Amino acid sequence: MTAQRELIAPFVGDTAAAVRAALDEGKQVLLEGQLGTLKDPDFGIYPFVTSSSTLAGYGCVGAGIPPTAYSDIIAVTKAYSSAVGGGAFMVVAALVPLFRWLALRLDVFFHLINIGA
């Protein structure tokens, strides 16, 4: 373990202090949150959420800075949400009963066509 500790030691630090110091020096700081609202534990599509808030307003909590430190928020969006891992995605899981209902009706419809009704 000592060897691994020495290997990563240069990369470990107090990031909150570094962010505050940069702001105190008048530097710009970029906070990046790539998951978005649908992955937020409070407002997202449970159970396909992450363990921490992904909304822009919570960036100050994660960075250890006050909300007044924000000067601009830039949002980049996509027209869909995706998830990794096993299991059905929430929208798909919600549509399964509808697909089953439609399949049953289509079976009846095609049966009636086949018997000439």
Secondary structure by P-SEA (a helix, b strand, c coil): caaaaaaacccccaaaaaaaaaaaabbbbbbbbccccccccccccccccccccccccccccccccccccccbbbbbbccccccccccccaaaaaaaaaaaaaaaaaaaaaaaaaacc
